[in-house]
Amino acid sequence: MEAVFEEWNAYAQKKVLKPRKLDLNELERNSKLKIIAITGIRRCGKSSVAMLLFQKLLKEGKRAAYVNLEDSRIRDNTAILDDLLKWFGDSGYLLLDEITSVKDWEGWLARNHELLKGRLRLIASSSRKRLAVPSKPLRGRMLAYEMYPLSFAELLEFEKISVERTTAGMGRIEKALQEYLLYGGFPEVSLTKNKTDKVQLINTYFRDIIGLDVAELSGESVSTVELGGKYII
């Protein structure tokens, strides 16, 4: 298990990421008193924000660890969160990506937040509604930050398009707006240059978000929800 934890730490530390419009200092500051929950739709950039915060903490010389709990090598381990705590220790910043993938995550968060308050700061992320709307054990203990795909202003920053009030400058912005309206603001899609690849990515997101997440929440079959989504569009 420790090898997997170390692998994720090394990956998150080296990952080159673009900044988002979310105050990392605020996340760090508020983690002193509350469990921080980074929520939002799939592929909107939650993991990237968690890794950006992780990199910031390390640069400041603070003790931190990042692990993606959706890793197939560890998510079926019923004691994975306790194993992670034994490896990391009881002080510092522990960033737990896709925490809803593992068993008894709610009880574990509530328990360790109380027992280790002031020493261990817990930052968790997930696209599942259960993190955004916590159950009784976590009520009053969690502060949620909901993320969204890129705004148009963020898209311009991602693609390094400066706002210039010239004819050519306005032309670049209008072209970017047309693509934004066509393909949306999912970060990975915006960074993909090939139009066929963009469409393939969006189709994948549609299946995952509509066909899986909405189906889970509604209790309907995946095929029914996917067909209904296509009909609405």
C-alpha positions as CSV (number, residue, x, y, z in Angstrom):
1,M,0.0,0.0,0.0
2,E,2.8,2.4,0.9
3,A,4.2,2.1,-2.6
4,V,0.8,3.2,-4.1
5,F,0.7,6.2,-1.7
6,E,4.2,7.2,-2.6
7,E,3.4,6.9,-6.3
8,W,0.4,9.3,-6.0
9,N,2.5,11.8,-4.1
10,A,5.2,11.8,-6.7
11,Y,2.7,12.1,-9.5
12,A,0.8,15.0,-7.9
13,Q,4.0,16.8,-7.1
14,K,5.3,16.7,-10.7
15,K,2.0,17.2,-12.5
16,V,2.0,20.5,-14.5
17,L,-1.4,22.2,-14.0
18,K,-3.1,25.5,-14.9
19,P,-4.5,27.6,-12.1
20,R,-8.2,27.9,-11.5
21,K,-10.4,30.6,-10.1
22,L,-10.4,29.1,-6.6
23,D,-8.6,30.7,-3.7
24,L,-6.1,28.1,-2.5
25,N,-5.2,30.2,0.5
26,E,-8.8,30.2,1.6
27,L,-9.0,26.4,1.3
28,E,-5.9,26.1,3.4
29,R,-7.1,28.6,6.0
30,N,-10.6,27.0,6.4
31,S,-9.2,23.5,6.7
32,K,-8.1,24.4,10.2
33,L,-11.6,24.3,11.5
34,K,-13.6,22.2,9.0
35,I,-13.2,19.3,6.7
36,I,-12.9,20.8,3.2
37,A,-15.0,19.2,0.5
38,I,-14.3,19.9,-3.1
39,T,-17.3,18.9,-5.1
40,G,-18.7,19.3,-8.6
41,I,-19.5,17.6,-11.9
42,R,-17.1,14.9,-13.2
43,R,-14.1,16.2,-15.1
44,C,-14.5,19.9,-14.0
45,G,-11.1,20.0,-12.4
46,K,-11.5,18.9,-8.8
47,S,-8.4,16.7,-8.8
48,S,-6.4,19.4,-10.4
49,V,-7.3,21.9,-7.7
50,A,-6.5,19.3,-5.0
51,M,-3.1,18.7,-6.6
52,L,-2.5,22.5,-7.0
53,L,-3.2,22.9,-3.3
54,F,-0.8,20.0,-2.5
55,Q,2.0,21.6,-4.6
56,K,1.4,24.9,-2.9
57,L,1.7,23.3,0.6
58,L,4.9,21.5,-0.3
59,K,6.4,24.7,-1.6
60,E,5.6,26.4,1.7
61,G,7.5,23.6,3.5
62,K,4.3,22.1,5.0
63,R,3.6,18.4,5.5
64,A,1.1,17.1,3.0
65,A,0.1,14.0,1.1
66,Y,-2.2,13.4,-1.9
67,V,-3.9,10.1,-2.8
68,N,-6.5,9.3,-5.4
69,L,-8.7,6.7,-3.7
70,E,-10.3,5.6,-6.9
71,D,-7.2,3.7,-7.7
72,S,-8.3,0.1,-8.4
73,R,-5.3,-1.2,-6.4
74,I,-6.5,0.2,-3.1
75,R,-10.2,1.1,-3.3
76,D,-11.5,-2.4,-2.4
77,N,-9.3,-2.5,0.7
78,T,-11.8,-1.9,3.6
79,A,-9.1,-0.5,5.9
80,I,-7.5,1.7,3.3
81,L,-8.2,5.0,5.1
82,D,-6.7,3.6,8.4
83,D,-3.7,2.3,6.4
84,L,-3.3,5.7,4.9
85,L,-3.3,7.4,8.3
86,K,-0.8,4.9,9.7
87,W,1.5,5.8,6.7
88,F,1.0,9.5,6.9
89,G,0.7,10.2,10.6
90,D,-1.7,12.4,12.6
91,S,-0.5,15.8,11.6
92,G,-0.4,17.8,8.4
93,Y,-2.6,18.1,5.4
94,L,-4.2,15.0,3.9
95,L,-5.8,15.4,0.5
96,L,-8.2,12.5,-0.3
97,D,-9.3,12.5,-3.9
98,E,-12.5,10.6,-4.8
99,I,-13.0,9.7,-1.2
100,T,-16.6,8.3,-1.7
101,S,-15.0,5.4,-3.6
102,V,-14.0,3.7,-0.3
103,K,-16.0,2.1,2.5
104,D,-17.1,4.0,5.7
105,W,-15.6,7.3,4.4
106,E,-18.2,9.4,6.3
107,G,-17.6,7.8,9.7
108,W,-13.8,7.9,9.1
109,L,-13.8,11.6,8.3
110,A,-16.1,12.6,11.2
111,R,-14.1,10.5,13.7
112,N,-10.6,11.7,12.7
113,H,-11.7,15.3,12.4
114,E,-12.8,15.2,16.0
115,L,-10.0,13.2,17.4
116,L,-7.2,15.0,15.5
117,K,-8.7,18.5,15.3
118,G,-6.0,21.2,15.1
119,R,-3.4,18.7,13.9
120,L,-4.7,16.8,10.9
121,R,-6.4,18.8,8.2
122,L,-8.6,16.9,5.9
123,I,-9.4,17.9,2.3
124,A,-11.6,15.6,0.3
125,S,-13.0,15.6,-3.2
126,S,-15.7,13.7,-5.1
127,S,-18.3,14.2,-7.9
128,R,-20.8,12.2,-5.9
129,K,-23.7,14.0,-4.2
130,R,-23.0,12.3,-0.9
131,L,-20.0,14.6,-0.4
132,A,-21.9,17.7,-1.4
133,V,-24.8,16.9,0.9
134,P,-23.3,15.1,3.8
135,S,-25.1,12.7,6.2
136,K,-25.7,13.4,9.9
137,P,-22.2,12.5,11.1
138,L,-20.6,15.2,8.9
139,R,-23.1,17.9,9.3
140,G,-21.6,21.0,10.8
141,R,-18.1,19.6,10.3
142,M,-17.7,20.1,6.6
143,L,-17.3,23.1,4.3
144,A,-18.1,22.5,0.7
145,Y,-16.6,24.3,-2.3
146,E,-18.4,23.5,-5.6
147,M,-16.5,23.6,-8.8
148,Y,-17.7,24.1,-12.3
149,P,-16.2,23.8,-15.8
150,L,-14.3,26.8,-17.1
151,S,-16.0,30.1,-17.4
152,F,-15.3,31.9,-20.7
153,A,-12.8,34.2,-18.9
154,E,-10.9,31.1,-17.6
155,L,-11.0,29.6,-21.1
156,L,-9.2,32.7,-22.4
157,E,-6.6,32.3,-19.7
158,F,-6.2,28.6,-20.4
159,E,-5.6,29.3,-24.1
160,K,-3.5,32.4,-23.5
161,I,-5.8,34.7,-25.4
162,S,-5.3,38.2,-24.3
163,V,-8.2,40.7,-24.4
164,E,-7.1,43.3,-27.0
165,R,-9.6,45.9,-28.2
166,T,-8.3,45.7,-31.8
167,T,-10.0,44.2,-34.8
168,A,-7.7,41.2,-34.8
169,G,-8.0,40.9,-31.0
170,M,-11.8,40.9,-31.1
171,G,-11.7,38.4,-33.9
172,R,-9.7,36.0,-31.7
173,I,-12.1,36.4,-28.8
174,E,-15.1,35.8,-31.1
175,K,-13.6,32.7,-32.5
176,A,-12.9,31.4,-28.9
177,L,-16.5,32.2,-27.9
178,Q,-17.8,30.2,-30.8
179,E,-15.8,27.2,-29.8
180,Y,-16.8,27.7,-26.1
181,L,-20.5,27.7,-27.0
182,L,-20.0,24.6,-29.2
183,Y,-17.7,22.5,-27.0
184,G,-18.3,23.9,-23.5
185,G,-15.8,24.6,-20.8
186,F,-14.5,21.2,-19.5
187,P,-10.8,21.8,-19.0
188,E,-9.5,18.7,-20.8
189,V,-11.7,19.4,-23.8
190,S,-10.6,23.0,-24.0
191,L,-6.9,21.9,-24.0
192,T,-7.5,19.3,-26.8
193,K,-6.9,20.9,-30.1
194,N,-8.2,18.2,-32.5
195,K,-12.0,18.7,-33.0
196,T,-12.6,15.0,-33.5
197,D,-10.9,14.3,-30.1
198,K,-13.0,17.0,-28.5
199,V,-16.2,15.4,-29.6
200,Q,-15.0,11.9,-28.5
201,L,-14.2,13.3,-25.0
202,I,-17.6,15.1,-24.7
203,N,-19.4,11.8,-25.7
204,T,-17.4,10.0,-23.0
205,Y,-18.4,12.7,-20.5
206,F,-22.1,12.4,-21.5
207,R,-22.1,8.7,-20.9
208,D,-20.3,9.0,-17.5
209,I,-22.3,12.0,-16.2
210,I,-25.8,11.3,-17.6
211,G,-25.6,7.5,-18.0
212,L,-23.9,6.8,-14.7
213,D,-24.2,9.6,-12.1
214,V,-27.8,10.6,-13.0
215,A,-28.8,7.0,-13.2
216,E,-27.4,6.4,-9.7
217,L,-29.3,9.3,-8.2
218,S,-32.6,8.6,-10.0
219,G,-32.6,4.9,-9.5
220,E,-33.3,4.4,-13.2
221,S,-31.4,2.1,-15.6
222,V,-28.4,3.6,-17.4
223,S,-30.0,3.0,-20.8
224,T,-33.2,4.8,-19.8
225,V,-31.4,7.8,-18.4
226,E,-29.0,8.0,-21.4
227,L,-31.9,7.9,-23.9
228,G,-33.8,10.5,-21.9
229,G,-30.8,12.8,-21.9
230,K,-30.4,12.5,-25.6
231,Y,-34.1,13.2,-26.1
232,I,-33.9,16.4,-24.0
233,I,-30.8,17.7,-25.8
